[in-house]
């Protein structure tokens, strides 16, 4: 993948999804299970099967329950260790306190287990009490290279202004990680986002025109690939 090619990340639930997404032109997959709970940590066996099926990067979700509370951090750290031992080397995580502040205790515990692996702070940023403050508090954590965000808790429609404003701050303290736009993202959002300099996009349902019970459609992914590259 050339360094100036925009990134297309697709949610994959199993090997069939993964192969279809790669066939359609995805650059990276986010691996989850249980989309009814908005995406939880897949089994180590599922990760291993998907890793064997495709050769593009995989980011594995670290989340044991719906919502943005960390829950049982010891259990989550144990799952992360198992996944690392199975070869996982990129991850997705993000936890908030009840006050909407970043849960640094949980995040730092997991980052220590990841031991330098690259990771995404996911859409918990869209529920944070202070987005800018969260970015600055996480800025020195090793491996953090991406924020998955819609710019607003309600999705990209309401977050466009925030996304374009944050894109303009690239390189400032706390704004070095790449912005990965996802959460209600539609094809018609792309011209504004691309014009703002955004270069990474995340889709889940958009890759499944027949719904979450159906597998990823390589044709749908290809449509996104072509639109992003246009």
Residue pairs with C-beta under 8 A, 6 or more apart in sequence:
1 27
5 27
5 229
6 194
6 199
6 200
6 201
6 228
6 229
7 27
7 28
7 178
7 180
7 199
7 200
7 201
8 25
8 26
8 27
8 28
8 201
8 203
8 221
8 224
8 225
8 228
9 26
9 27
9 28
9 29
9 30
9 59
9 180
9 182
9 200
9 201
9 202
9 203
10 17
10 21
10 24
10 26
10 28
10 29
10 30
10 202
10 203
10 204
10 207
10 216
10 221
11 17
11 29
11 30
11 32
11 35
11 39
11 202
11 203
11 204
11 207
12 18
12 21
12 29
12 30
12 31
12 32
12 50
12 216
13 31
13 32
13 33
13 35
13 42
14 46
14 49
14 50
14 215
15 49
15 50
15 52
15 53
15 54
16 215
16 216
17 29
17 215
17 216
18 29
18 31
18 50
18 53
18 54
18 58
18 216
19 53
19 54
20 215
20 216
20 217
20 218
20 221
21 29
21 54
21 207
21 216
21 218
21 221
22 29
22 54
22 55
22 56
23 218
23 221
24 207
24 216
24 217
24 218
24 219
24 220
24 221
24 222
24 224
24 225
25 221
25 222
25 224
25 225
25 226
26 56
26 221
26 225
27 56
27 57
28 56
28 57
28 58
28 59
28 90
29 50
29 54
29 56
29 57
29 58
29 59
30 39
30 59
30 60
30 61
30 92
30 120
30 202
30 204
31 42
31 46
31 47
31 50
31 58
31 59
31 60
31 61
32 39
32 40
32 41
32 42
32 61
32 63
33 39
33 40
33 41
33 42
33 43
33 46
34 40
35 204
35 212
37 65
37 66
38 66
39 61
39 63
40 61
40 63
40 64
40 65
40 66
41 60
41 61
41 62
41 63
41 64
41 76
41 79
41 83
42 50
42 60
42 61
44 79
44 82
44 83
44 86
47 58
47 60
47 83
47 86
47 87
47 88
48 86
48 87
50 58
51 58
51 86
51 87
51 88
57 90
58 88
58 90
59 90
59 91
59 92
59 119
59 120
60 83
60 88
60 90
60 91
60 92
61 91
61 92
61 93
61 122
62 76
62 79
62 80
62 91
62 92
62 93
62 110
63 76
63 92
63 93
64 71
64 72
64 75
64 76
64 79
65 71
68 94
68 95
68 96
68 124
68 127
69 95
69 96
69 98
69 103
70 76
70 95
70 103
70 105
70 106
70 107
73 105
73 106
73 109
73 110
76 106
76 110
77 109
77 110
77 113
80 91
80 110
80 113
80 114
81 113
83 91
84 113
84 114
84 115
84 117
88 117
89 117
89 118
90 117
90 118
90 119
91 110
91 114
91 117
91 118
91 119
91 120
92 119
92 120
92 122
92 148
93 107
93 110
93 119
93 120
93 121
93 122
94 107
94 120
94 121
94 122
94 123
94 124
94 125
95 102
95 103
95 106
95 107
95 124
96 102
96 103
96 124
96 127
96 128
97 103
99 129
100 127
100 128
100 129
100 130
101 128
101 129
101 130
101 133
101 134
102 124
102 128
102 134
102 137
102 138
104 137
104 138
107 121
107 138
107 141
108 141
111 119
111 141
111 142
111 143
111 144
114 143
116 142
116 143
117 143
118 143
118 145
118 146
119 143
119 144
119 145
119 146
120 144
120 145
120 146
120 147
120 148
120 180
121 138
121 144
121 146
121 147
121 148
121 177
122 148
123 148
123 149
123 150
123 153
123 182
123 183
125 131
125 134
125 135
125 147
125 148
125 149
126 149
126 150
126 151
126 152
126 153
126 159
126 183
127 153
128 134
131 162
131 166
132 174
135 147
135 174
135 175
136 173
136 174
138 144
138 174
139 173
139 174
139 176
144 177
145 177
145 178
146 177
146 178
146 179
146 180
146 200
147 177
147 178
147 179
147 180
148 180
148 182
148 183
148 202
149 159
149 163
149 166
149 179
149 180
149 181
149 182
149 183
150 156
150 158
150 159
150 163
150 181
150 182
150 183
150 184
150 185
151 158
151 159
151 160
151 161
151 162
151 163
151 166
151 181
152 158
152 159
152 162
154 184
155 183
155 184
155 185
156 163
156 181
156 182
156 183
156 184
156 185
156 186
156 189
157 184
157 189
159 183
160 189
160 192
160 193
163 179
163 181
163 193
163 196
163 198
164 192
164 193
164 196
164 198
166 175
166 179
167 179
167 196
167 197
167 198
168 196
168 197
169 175
170 176
170 179
170 197
178 199
178 200
179 198
179 200
180 200
180 201
180 202
181 189
181 193
181 198
181 200
181 201
181 202
182 201
182 202
182 203
182 204
183 202
185 201
185 202
185 203
185 206
186 206
187 206
187 223
187 224
187 227
190 201
190 227
190 228
193 201
194 228
201 224
201 228
203 221
203 224
204 212
205 211
205 212
206 220
206 224
207 216
207 217
207 220
207 221
207 224
208 214
208 215
208 216
208 217
208 220
209 217
209 220
210 217
